[in-house]
Structures are given as structure tokens and as C-alpha cells.
Amino acid sequence: FDYGQRHRIELSRARRLAKAMKIKRHLVLRLPLNKIAAGALVDGTKVNKSGAKKGAPSTYVSYRNGVFLSLAFSLAEAEGAREVWGGWCGADFGGYPDCRADFFKAMERAAGLGTWEGRRGRGFKVVAPLAKLSKATSFRLGKKLGVDFSATWTCYAPKASKPCGLCDACRSRAKGFEEAGLKDA
């Protein structure tokens, strides 16, 4: 999704990963979340680099995953798919309410009620294989599966296409690699 995010590099990384995985159709949907939502990722406010604070993280974008899942369910129904997969990480639950299992279940119910396939009893499932894993466990699994971590992106406040190393996302990634006993790419 191109939702007007400041960290645009994730779009080129997604293209790179799709090509490496031989994805037949890499679709990028453009959404104006930067015009309607708040949050440092889209509205130009400063990304918090001094650690987590109480309340919503500066990088929270209002209902972002809800918007993404709604569009994914629409595409899934059009394509005849029953599952929508995502890489949400269990470590994100605290700061992002739209990364929790109960949220995903509610979205499945909504898609079941709001689509013809759902009304016919052929509902949809959100599959989040990393949701119950720590970052360290996710990285160990990725290593085992041969993930090219240099092709992945985490930073919310990059400088000249390089991770800042200071934002919550960078710190969480570094901690995950350290706990996994792995070197980041």
C-alpha cells in the first residue's frame, strides 16, 4: 500500500521482495491516508526517537490496518481467495490496536457480513503467522527459511535511504536480532 507514508523505501523493498519471490502480480494500491489520518508516518509530525511513551505511539496511523484489510478482503473476494495474509508481529500489539487477534477476528466477521461470499457462508480468514511470535523468534524463523533480511525494511524515520537506528521500529528490530543471536543484514 502506498498510503502517503514518509518511509517510501518500503515500497521499493516490497517490489524487490515480490520479484525475488516470483509473485505473478504485485499490486500497489494508492490511498490518501496522509490526507485524512494523523500520525508521524503520514502527517509530518516528528517520529518519537526517545522510547515508548504512554498512549498511542507517534507512528500510529488511525485505523491503518482496518483500511488495508478492508481492501484486501475486497480483492480476495474478487479473486476467489478465502485468506488474507499479513506480517503483523506480536510485539506490535501494545502500541497498535489494529495488530491484535481480536481486531482480526472482528474484521473477519465484518467481511463475512459485508460480502456476497461471506453471506453465502464462505467467509474470510486473516492469517498472521508472526502474530504470536516475538521479533527474535520471527528472525530465527526467517533465517531458517532463507529470508534476505537486507531486502526488508523497518525504519519509520530513514535518512537518505538508511535506517535511523533510533526510532521504536529500529530499536525493536535491533533488539530482535540481538535476542535471536543473529546479525542484521
C-alpha positions in Angstrom: 0.0 0.0 0.0 1.2 3.5 -0.9 -0.7 5.4 1.8 1.5 8.6 1.6 3.9 7.2 4.2 7.1 9.1 4.8 9.2 5.9 4.7 8.7 5.4 1.0 11.6 3.0 0.8 9.3 0.2 2.0 7.5 0.4 -1.4 10.7 -0.3 -3.4 11.6 -3.1 -0.9 8.2 -4.7 -1.4 8.7 -4.6 -5.2 12.2 -6.2 -4.7 10.7 -9.0 -2.4 7.8 -9.7 -4.8 10.3 -10.0 -7.7 12.6 -12.3 -5.7 9.6 -14.5 -4.7 8.3 -14.6 -8.3 5.0 -13.1 -7.4 2.9 -13.0 -10.6 1.1 -9.8 -9.8 2.5 -7.2 -7.4 -0.3 -4.7 -6.9 0.3 -1.3 -5.2 -2.8 0.5 -4.1 -2.6 4.2 -3.6 -4.5 5.5 -0.6 -4.7 9.1 0.7 -4.3 8.3 4.4 -1.8 11.1 4.6 -4.7 13.4 3.7 -7.2 12.1 6.3 -5.3 10.4 9.2 -2.9 11.5 11.9 0.4 10.0 12.8 4.1 10.8 12.2 4.2 8.3 9.3 1.8 10.4 7.2 1.3 13.9 8.6 4.9 15.2 9.0 5.0 15.3 12.8 8.1 14.1 14.4 8.7 10.4 14.9 9.4 9.6 18.6 13.0 8.5 19.0 13.2 8.6 22.7 11.5 5.3 23.5 7.8 4.4 24.0 5.6 6.7 25.9 2.1 6.2 27.3 -0.7 6.4 24.8 -0.6 6.0 21.1 2.9 5.8 19.5 3.8 8.8 17.3 3.8 6.3 14.4 0.2 5.1 14.9 -1.9 5.9 11.8 -5.6 5.9 12.5 -7.2 2.6 11.6 -4.5 1.8 9.0 -4.8 -2.0 9.2 -8.5 -1.7 9.1 -8.3 0.2 5.8 -5.7 -2.3 4.5 -7.8 -5.3 5.5 -11.0 -3.9 4.0 -9.3 -3.5 0.6 -7.6 -6.9 1.0 -11.0 -8.6 1.6 -12.4 -6.9 -1.5 -9.5 -8.1 -3.6 -9.8 -11.6 -2.0 -13.5 -11.8 -2.9 -12.8 -10.7 -6.5 -10.0 -13.2 -6.8 -11.9 -16.1 -5.2 -9.5 -16.2 -2.2 -10.6 -17.0 1.3 -7.5 -15.9 3.2 -5.7 -12.6 3.7 -2.1 -12.9 4.9 -0.1 -10.3 6.8 3.2 -9.9 8.6 1.9 -8.3 11.8 4.2 -9.0 14.7 3.1 -9.9 18.2 5.5 -7.3 19.6 3.4 -4.6 18.0 0.2 -5.3 19.9 0.9 -2.9 22.7 1.1 0.3 20.6 -1.2 -0.6 17.7 -4.7 -1.8 18.5 -5.2 -2.9 14.9 -2.5 -5.5 15.2 -4.3 -7.7 17.7 -6.0 -11.1 17.2 -9.4 -9.8 18.5 -9.2 -7.0 15.9 -8.5 -9.5 13.1 -11.5 -11.7 14.2 -13.7 -8.6 14.2 -12.6 -7.8 10.7 -13.2 -11.4 9.6 -16.8 -11.1 10.9 -17.3 -7.7 9.2 -16.1 -9.2 5.9 -18.4 -12.1 6.4 -21.3 -9.8 6.8 -20.3 -7.3 4.1 -19.5 -9.6 1.1 -21.6 -11.9 -1.0 -19.2 -14.7 -0.4 -19.4 -14.1 3.3 -23.2 -14.1 3.2 -23.1 -17.4 1.4 -21.2 -18.9 4.3 -17.8 -18.7 2.6 -16.2 -16.2 4.9 -12.6 -14.9 5.1 -9.7 -15.6 7.4 -6.9 -13.3 8.4 -3.7 -15.3 8.6 -1.0 -13.7 10.7 1.8 -16.3 11.1 4.0 -13.9 13.1 1.4 -12.6 15.4 2.2 -14.9 18.3 6.0 -14.7 17.8 8.5 -12.4 19.3 10.8 -10.5 16.9 13.6 -12.8 17.9 11.6 -15.9 17.1 10.4 -14.3 13.8 14.0 -13.6 12.8 15.2 -17.1 13.6 12.3 -18.5 11.5 13.2 -16.1 8.7 16.8 -17.2 8.8 15.7 -20.8 8.7 13.5 -20.1 5.7 16.3 -18.2 3.9 14.9 -14.7 4.2 17.2 -12.0 2.7 16.9 -9.5 5.6 18.7 -6.9 3.5 15.5 -6.7 1.4 13.3 -6.0 4.4 12.6 -2.6 5.9 11.6 -1.5 9.4 12.6 2.1 10.0 10.0 4.8 10.3 12.4 7.8 10.1 15.0 7.0 7.5 17.8 9.4 6.5 18.9 9.1 2.9 17.6 5.6 2.5 19.4 4.4 5.6 17.6 3.3 8.8 17.8 6.0 11.6 18.7 3.4 14.2 16.8 5.4 16.9 13.0 5.1 16.2 10.9 2.5 18.0 10.9 0.3 14.9 14.7 0.4 14.5 15.2 -0.4 18.2 12.7 -3.2 18.2 14.4 -4.7 15.1 17.9 -4.4 16.6 16.7 -6.0 19.9 15.0 -8.8 18.0 18.2 -9.6 16.0 20.3 -9.4 19.2 18.0 -11.7 21.1 17.9 -14.1 18.2 21.7 -14.2 18.1 21.7 -13.1 14.5 23.4 -10.2 12.7 21.1 -7.8 10.8 21.8 -7.5 7.1 
